[in-house]
């Protein structure tokens, strides 16, 4: 940039800053001298995993034709306060005048935006960056899923402005709103008619929002900046939240089934012919293979020509491609309906949901199983936490009686496993495990506070989520504080896990993301990053640590964690692949790539996401491999993942229960580009 351009640019920035300060001052002066009168207020209760974790309060005042909304939003998530304050000024016809928001949007993210609108121009400040833009038609200031009041006003603005197809968001982006219907609910022997809306563009996928006939927000079901489900409920109607959570699951899935015809083909008889088939049971491959599927079951599989293909078979040409069993993600959290098509698009045909809202995951599973939704098979692990400041969810147990009741409730509702969370007291861990085993359920989970991995396993835990708990049990005695795996303490840890037949789902990819340097390109971890839905991208770009911290410690920890996976595998300990969310569907690919980086062969890595989890979940006889008599859950890859594990990302065809899905169409349903 030459000196003249630099001078002009500096003058522009100076003028914009002055304009922003003047406009802001004028608004403050006007507010001070007009003596506003409080005319309205409201309170929303904030929930995560149905647990009430905070409040959002708003008050409304009117003065000289300006309506002012002041919002105080705060919750505490697992011991971490997340406070947020906002002010929205509107004209009497709901045209925006200014917007100010500052605070937390999750435990790990924040926002600091200011917007002032004058003469069809918006002066915008995002953190320390100042800009101006000509106001587009149908523009409204809003900075994401929170606060709920902003979304209530967004819907009111949309209705006031003749329900436009698109609303342009300030500072950036766009949102689509549609009325999806009405629901009548019974509350205290009175019927309440609610209008139901779908909002798309503020988060990944769809939000469900209900208002009364007057436009007052009743309930918002959304996802926070960590990707976790969050509900905002008008305070006096909180008892209705479980009902609306179940409805949100049903309606969310229905949005996909209304448009699913391009993404699925149904044929009674299917023949996949000419590909290389991976035999994950016998650790080998079959060249020029054919797989015959009849009515959702694999009828035959072997070398082409070794059995007859019926004349009515739908033929899939797999020449030059690889046929694999459908993949398993053993650490899922099905937080919203969009996870269904996203998982399937990545070839994930089965997930273990490691903790969710009781009614929500039941409704999601029922919708998929009944053909009213799109997604993988779901195996449910019911979460139980203890009471305390770090508790998660509403199913908590601090006594033996509470533990038994929680386990039995999960068993009666089709859960196949129990997940212990971090605040469960040591004595209650044993009570949970004893009752779970009595009910023929296995137990997985976190190692709770004040317990060691060995104590958790001795109390009855069959499986452990996250490699961090093995890492914590290890002695770090190298000069750089890393692990010497030949040390007797660390050898004893590995031997203990092996002797107790503990299953580990490492979720190494989660730690890679949080331990990475923010200077590194996110595409190193996720090469398809550009295809992700726009609202997701900032969440991942901003996850990590400074380059200094990554060099000083992050990379060393990551190296140790990958080595732990290899040492566990070498010792004969069962490893199952899980992601704990991250990039929807794609993260399972990365998990397998990390296992190969750790030292597993591509075949061994693929087994951790196919036949091994099937056996662990006592389903190895019906799924997990491409064999006659098993469910027709399989995928076709364009390339050879045994030659290069990254080829497993090249999914061209997904078959679940004999239904053929197009990954491109599935990704489109899930909002991917």
N, C-alpha and C positions, 0 to 999 in steps of 0.2 A: 504494500500500500504506500503510495507516494505521500509527500508531506501535505499537499493540498487536500487529498482525500482523507488523510488522518485528521486534519484540522476540521473539515466539514463533519466527519463522523463524531468527533469529540463535542462539537457544538450541538449536534443533534441529541446526543446522550444528555448533555447538560440541560437543554431545553425540556426534554422529556421528563427528566428528574424534577425540574422546577414545576412543570405542569402537574405532575403527580402530587407534589407537595402542596401546591396551591389548591387543587381540587379537593384533596383530602382535608385541608384546613377549612375550606369553605363548608364542607359537609359537617365537620365537627362544630364550627361556629353556628351553623343553622340549627343543628340539633340542640346546642346549648341554649339558644335564645328562644326556641319555639315551645319550650316547656311541654314535651311530649307526655301523653297520658297512656298508661298501661291499659290495654283493652282486651288482652287475651294472653293465655299461656297454656303450656302443655308439658307432659312428661312422658318420655318413652323409656321403658326398661330394656336394657341391652343384655343379650344372652349369647353365650357360646356353648355348644353341646347342651343346649336348653338351660344351662345354669345362668342365673341372674348374676351378672358380673359388673353392672354399673347402670348409670342413668344418663339420659340426655334431656335437659330442660330447655325450653324456649319461652321467651316472652315477646309480646308484640306491642308496639306503640305506634301511634299515628300522629303526624304533625305536618301541617302545611302541604297536604297531599302526598307525603312520603310515609310509607309503611316500613318500620324497622323491626327486624327479627334479630334478637340476641340469643345466642345458643351456647350452652355450656354442656359439653359432652365429656364423659369420663368413665372408663372401666378399668378393672384390674384383672389382667390375664395371667394366671399362674404366678402371682406375686409381683408382676410388673405393671405399674400404673401407665395408662394410656390416656392422657388428658388432651382435649381439643376445644378450642373456642372459635366461634365464627359470628360474623355480623353480616346480614343481608339487608340492603335497602332497595325498596321497590316503589314504583309509582302506584297510584290507585288502580291502574289497569294492569298491574303486575309487570311493567317494563322494568328491567334491572337498572339500578343507579350505581350501586357499589357492592363489593363483596370483599370480606376479609376473613381469612381462615389461617389458623396457626396451631400447631400441636402434633400429636401422634395419630397415626392411622393404624398402627399395630405395635407390637413390642419392638419391632426392628425398623420401622419406617416412620417418616414424618412429612408434614406439609407446611409450607409458609408462602401463601399466595395473597396478593392484593390486586383488586381490579376496580378501576374507576371509569365510568362511562359518561361521556359528555359529547353532545352534538354528533352522534353516530360514530364516535371513535372511542376505543377502549385502551386505556393505559394499564398495562399489565406488569406486575412484578412477581416473579417466581423465584423464591429465595433472594439472591442478590442480582438477578438478571432482569433488566428493565426493557420493555418493548412496547410498541403501540401497534394497533391494527384497526382497520376500518371495520365497523360492526356489520356483520352479515345479517341477513334477514333471519328472524327466529333464533336469536342468540340468548343464552342463559348461562350465568356463572355457576359452576359446580365443579368440585375438585375430587370426585370419587364417590365411593359407597357411603361415606359418612360426611356430615351428620344426616340423620333421617329427615330432619326438618327441610333441608335443602332439596331432598327428593320429593317431599310433599309439595313444595313450592314449584318444583319442576313440572310435576303432573298438572298442577293448577294452571301454570303458564301455558302448557301444551293445550289444555282445554280452552283457555281464554283466547288462544290464537288459532282457533279452528283446526286443532289436531293435525299439525303438519307432519309429513312423512319423516322429516329429520329435524332435530334441533341441534344447532351448533353450540358446542360447549365452550365456555371461556374458563381457563386460558386456552384449551385446545381440545380437539376431538369432536365427536358428534354422537348423538344418542337417538335411538328409535323407541317410540312408545306405542303400544296398542292396548285397547281395552279387550281383555280376553274373556269377559263374562261376568257373572254375578254369583255370589254365594250367600245363602241364607243360613245363619247360624243361630242356635238357641243359647241364650245367656240369661240366667236367672229367670227362667220361664217366659222370657220375651224373645221375639224373633228380630234379628238384626240383619238387614240387607246390606251386603258389602259389594262394592265394585272392585273387580280384579283386573290388574294391569300387569303387562309384561314390559320390562325396561331392558333394553339391550345397548351396551356401549360403555357403561360406567365400570363394569367389571368384565372378566371373561364370562361370556355366555349371558344367560337371562336371569334377571331378578324378578321375583314375584312380589307385588305390592297390592295391598288392599286399602281402600278408603271408604268412608261412609258417603252418603249421597251429597253431603255438604262439602266434600273434598278434604276432610280431616283424615290424616293418615291413621290407619288402624293397626297395620302390621306390615313390616318390610322384612323379607327373607332374602339375604344376600350373602356375600363372601367378603371377608376382610382382606387386608393387604398381605396376609400370610396364606391366603387360600382357604382359610377355615370358615365354616358356616357361621353366620352371625344373624341373629334375629333382633329386630327392634319393634317392641310391642307397646301400644298405648296402655299406660299404667293400669287403669281400672279394669282392663279386659285381659290381664295376663293369664288367667286360667284357660283362655281359649287358645293359647300358643300351641300346645301339642296337636290340636285339631288342624291348625293352619300349616304346621310343619308337614303333616302327612299329606295335606292337600297340595302343598308346594311340590312334594316329590311326585305325586300323581300328575299334576298339570305340567311340570317340567318335562317328564318323560313323554307326555302326550304331544308336546310340541314337535318331537322328533317323529313320532309315528304318523303324524299328519302329513309328513313330507318324506317318508322313508322309501317310497317305491323306487326311486332311482338307485338307491344304495344296496338293495338286497334282491337276490334272485332265488326262487324256490324251485327245486326239481326233485322228484322222487328218486331218480337214479342219476348219479354223477360219476364220471370216470376222469381221473386226472392222469394224463398219459405222457410218458417220455422224460420225466424229470429225474433228478438224483434224489433219492429218499434217504433221510437220516434215520437210522435205526438207533435210537437213543438208549434202548434196552441193552443191546449187544455191542454198543460202541463201534458201529460200522456204518457203511453206506451201501445202498443198492442203486446201481446205475440203470438208466433206462427203465425206470419203475412205473408201475401203474397202480393207482389206488382206486378201488371201486366202493362207492358209497350208495347205500340204499336206505331210504327213510331215516336219515340222520345217523346211521350206524355204518362204520367201516365194515364192508362185506368181505373184502379181500385186499391184500397188498403184497406186491412182489414184482418180480421181473416181468416186463411187458411180454405177453404171449403165454404166460404160465397159467392163465385162466381166461375165460370168455367174458367179453364185455357185452352186455345186453344191447340189442338194437335200439332201444328207446333211451339209452343213456345220453345225458348232456355231457359233451366232451370238453375238457379243458386241456389245452396243449401246454405242457410244462417243459418242453424241450429247452435245454440250456438253463433251466432253473432248478431250484432246490425245494423239496417238499419236507416240511418240518411239522412236528406236533404244534398245536396252539400253545402260545406262551402263557406262563403264570406270573403274576406279580403278587408276591407273598407279603407285601406290606403296602396295602392300598388304604386310602381314606376317601370314600366315595362322597365327596362333599357337595356335589351338585350334579344335575342330570347330564351335563356336557361330558362328564368323565366317561359315560357309557360309550358313545361313538368314538371318543378319543382313544380309549383303551383298545377297542376293536380295530380301529384304523392302524394301530401299531402291532396288530397280531396277537394282542393279549386277549385270550378267550376265557381265562379264569383269574379271579382275584380273591385274595383273602383280605377282607375289610377289617383292619386292625383297630377298631374302635370308632363308634359313630353315635348319632342320636338314635335312640331305640326305635321310635315310630318312623323316622325318616328312612333308615336303611331297610326296615321291613317293607315299607311302601315301594322303595326303589327296586328291591329284589322281586317283589310280587309283580310289579309292572313289567319287568324284563321277562320273568318266567311265564307270564300270561300273554306275552306277545304284544303288550301295550307300551313297550319301551324298547330301546336299543342299548345293548351292553353285554358285557361278559357274564359268565356264571359268577355268582357271588357266594363265598363262604364267609360267614359272619363270626367274628371274634368279639364278644361282648366285653366292653371296658368296665372295670370297677376301680374306683379310686378311693382313697381315704379322705376324711375331712381335714380341713386345714387351709392355710392361705394360698397354697399352690395347687389346690384341688382342681380337677377338670371334670366337667359333666355333673349330672344330677344323680347318677347311680354310684353311691358311696357307701362304704362299709367300715365301721369302726368297732363292731362287735361281731362275735361268731354268728349270732342270729341274723344280723344284717347281711353277712357274707353268704350264708346258706340261702337266704331268701333271694338275693341277687342272682346267684348261680342258677337256682331253680327257675327263676323267671326267664333267664336267657335260654335255658334248656327247653322250656315249654314253648318258646317262640322260634325254634329252628336254628339257634346258634350252635356252632360245632366246636367252639373254643371260647375260653375266657382270656381276656387280656388284663393283666395287672398294671396299674399305672403308678406314678412316682410317689404319691402320698399315702399309699397303703401301709399300715403299721406292720412291723415284722410278725407279730403274733397272728395277725389277720391273714397274712399271706398263706400260712399253713392251713388256716380254716378254709380259705377259698380253694386251695389246691385239693384238700381232702374231699370237699363236697363236689368239686368238678370231676375228680376221678370217680367218685361214687356215681356220678351221672354220666359216666363214659365220655367226658369232655377232657381235652388236653388244655394245658395252661401255657400261655406265652406272656410276653410283656417286658416292661422296664424293670430294672432292679431298683426297688424303692429306696428312698432316702434312708440313711442309717443302716443299710444292708450291703453286704458284699455279694458278688455273683455266686460265690460258693454257698452263702447262707440262703439266697433265693432258691438255688437248685436243691439244697438240702430240705427246704420247706416244701418242695414238690413241683417247682416249675419245670416244665418239660422243654421249653424253648425260651430263647432270649432274643428280644428285638434290639438291633443296633450293635455294631462292633465296638462302640464306645465303652460298653460295659466289660468287654474282654480287655480292651486297652487300659481301662482303669485298674483292672486286677493285676496288670503286668508291672514288673519292676523296671524303672527307667534308669539304667546305670552306665550308659555310654557317656563320653564327655559332652556330647551335644544333647543330653537328656533323652536320647532315643533308646529303643529296646534292644537288648542283647538276648536273642532267643535261646541261646545255650545256657543262660543263667539258670540255676536250679529252681529258683522261684517261678520263673516263666515256664520252664519245662513242667513244673507241677500244675500250673494253671491249665495248660493244654491237656495234660493227662487227666485232670479232674473232669474237664468238659467231656473228654472222650469216654471215660469210665462211666459217666452218668448219662451217656447217650443224648446229650443236649443238642438241640437243633438251633442253629444261629442264622438269622437273616441280617446280614451286615449293614445294608443300606449305605454302602460306601459313597455312593453318588451324592447323598445329602451332605456329607462332610466335605467332599470335593468342592461343592458349590460354596459352602460357608467359609472354607479355608483358602479359597483362591484369592489371588491379588486382583483388586478392582482394575488394575491396569491391563490385565490380560483380557483378550477378546473372549467374549462368552461363547463364540463359535467353536472354541477349542473343546468345550464340553458338549455343546449342542450345535452341530453343523447346520441343522434345519431351523435355527433360531429365527430367521427372517419370515418363516411361515407361521409363526405363533400368532395368536390373536393379539392385536395391538395393546389392549389393557394389561396383558401379562408381561410384556417386554420390560417395562421399568422395574418390575418386582425382581427379575433375575439379574438385570444389569447392575442393580444397586445392592445385590447380595454378595458379600465377600468381606475382605479386610484390606487394609492399606498394604502397599507393596513391602514396606518395612516389616510389618507384622508377619506377612506371608513368608518372607525370606527368613526372618528370625525364628519362626516357630511353625507356621501353618504347613509348609511343605514337608517339614520333618514329621509332623503328626500324620499327615496324609500318607507318607511313605511307610510309616509304622503300621498304619491301618491296613494298607494293601498287603504288607508282609504278614500281618496276623491272619488275613483271609487265606493266604497260601499255606501258612503253618497249620492252620486248622484243617484245611483240605488234605494236606500231606499226612496228617495224623489220622485220617479216616473219619473226621467229624463232619456231620451232615450240614451242608451249606445250602440255603435256599435263597433265591434272588428276590429282593424286594426293594422298593424305591422310596416309600414314605412321601409320595406325591412328586414334588418338583415338576419338571416338564411333562405335561400329561401324555402318558403312553411312551414318549420318547425316552424317558429316564430309565426304563428297563433296558433299552439298548445300551445306554451308557454304563449301567451297572454291570452288564456282561462284558463290556469292553474293559472295564476296570479289573474284573476278575482275570481276564487274559493278561492284562498288564502285570497283575500280581504273580502270574506264573501258571495259571490253569491253561489247558489247551482249549481251543474254541469248542470242541465237543463237550469237554467237561463243564465249561461255562453254560452251554446250552442245556445240559442236563439239569443244572441248578434251577432252570426256569421251565422244565417240562416234567420228565419222569420222576425226578427226586421230590419236588413238592407234592406231586400226585400220591406218591407212596407215603410221605409224611402225613398227609391228610387222609390216609386210609382209603384212597381212591385209585390206587395204581392198577387195579383190575379193570377199571372202566374208562380210564382216560390217561393222558400224559405221554402217549406214544402213538405212532401210526401202526396199528395192529388190528387184525380182524377181530370183530366183536366189540371194539371200543367206540366211544362217541366220536362222531365225525367233527372233531375240533382240530383244525390244521391250517397251516399257512403256506403260501408259495412265495419264495424269495427269488428275485432276479439277480442271480449270482451265487457264489459259493461262500457261505459264512465260515466254513472250515479253513478255507484259504486265507480269508481276512474277515475277522469277526465283525468289522464295521459293515460288511455286506448284509448283515441281518436287518439293517435299517431299510433295505430295499424291498419292502413288502408290496406285492402286486395283487394278491388275492387272499382273503380271509374267509375261512369256512367255520361256522359255529353251528353245531347241531344239524349239519347238512345244509344250512343256508349260506349262500354265497354273497359276500359283501365286497363292495368296491372301496378301498381305503381312501381314494380321492373324495368320493361322495361322503364318506363318513367324516372325514376331516372338515369338509364343507359344513356339515350339520353342526360340528363342534365349534365352528367359528374360526378355523384355521384358514390361512390364505393359500 
